[in-house]
Amino acid sequence: MDPEVVDHRGGTQGDHRGRDAWRQKWERMSAGSAFHDVSVTIEQNVVSGDTSVNRYTSRGTHTDSGRRYEVLSMDMVRVRNGRIVEHWALRDADAMRDQLGL
């Protein structure tokens, strides 16, 4: 991962810039996680030039309710000199909320 990697998150959080911001994002997500049994299955990968796109299925269990979810997600990374320099991700948040009853 490039030291200046940009994780394009959008929304109120905006982009995460740099490895430390990337690490802190994952630490926050795992520390207070309301989910367990989380898994990801890559359904398809397409590479074009310096960009790789993954279509995958995310699954997990909401710890408090015991309800499970299974949603389609996609991410895209751009690589330069063998290091990730940019990342974008999309998840079907509406389907996840519906399945969890939120």
DAWO-V815148 format. One record per residue. N is the residue number from 0. RES is the residue in one letter. D_FIRST is the distance of its C-alpha to the first C-alpha in Angstrom with 2 decimals. Layout:
BEGIN
N/RES/D_FIRST ; N/RES/D_FIRST
END
This chain:
BEGIN
0/M/0.00 ; 1/D/3.78 ; 2/P/6.38 ; 3/E/8.33 ; 4/V/6.66 ; 5/V/9.96 ; 6/D/11.03 ; 7/H/14.52 ; 8/R/16.80 ; 9/G/20.12 ; 10/G/23.18 ; 11/T/24.24 ; 12/Q/20.85 ; 13/G/19.45 ; 14/D/15.84 ; 15/H/13.32 ; 16/R/11.73 ; 17/G/9.12 ; 18/R/7.28 ; 19/D/10.92 ; 20/A/12.14 ; 21/W/9.78 ; 22/R/10.96 ; 23/Q/14.44 ; 24/K/14.65 ; 25/W/14.28 ; 26/E/16.62 ; 27/R/19.12 ; 28/M/19.10 ; 29/S/19.80 ; 30/A/22.15 ; 31/G/24.64 ; 32/S/24.15 ; 33/A/27.33 ; 34/F/26.33 ; 35/H/26.38 ; 36/D/26.36 ; 37/V/23.32 ; 38/S/22.15 ; 39/V/20.46 ; 40/T/21.89 ; 41/I/20.26 ; 42/E/23.31 ; 43/Q/22.05 ; 44/N/19.12 ; 45/V/19.63 ; 46/V/17.69 ; 47/S/18.87 ; 48/G/17.58 ; 49/D/13.93 ; 50/T/14.08 ; 51/S/14.23 ; 52/V/16.43 ; 53/N/17.33 ; 54/R/20.66 ; 55/Y/21.05 ; 56/T/23.58 ; 57/S/22.84 ; 58/R/25.59 ; 59/G/26.56 ; 60/T/29.46 ; 61/H/30.29 ; 62/T/31.32 ; 63/D/34.28 ; 64/S/35.92 ; 65/G/34.98 ; 66/R/34.35 ; 67/R/31.82 ; 68/Y/29.71 ; 69/E/28.31 ; 70/V/26.64 ; 71/L/24.93 ; 72/S/21.43 ; 73/M/19.12 ; 74/D/15.55 ; 75/M/14.01 ; 76/V/10.60 ; 77/R/10.50 ; 78/V/8.71 ; 79/R/9.51 ; 80/N/10.00 ; 81/G/8.21 ; 82/R/4.69 ; 83/I/4.69 ; 84/V/6.73 ; 85/E/9.20 ; 86/H/10.45 ; 87/W/14.18 ; 88/A/16.22 ; 89/L/19.98 ; 90/R/22.19 ; 91/D/25.97 ; 92/A/26.67 ; 93/D/30.40 ; 94/A/30.80 ; 95/M/29.05 ; 96/R/31.39 ; 97/D/34.38 ; 98/Q/33.74 ; 99/L/33.35 ; 100/G/36.37 ; 101/L/34.66
END
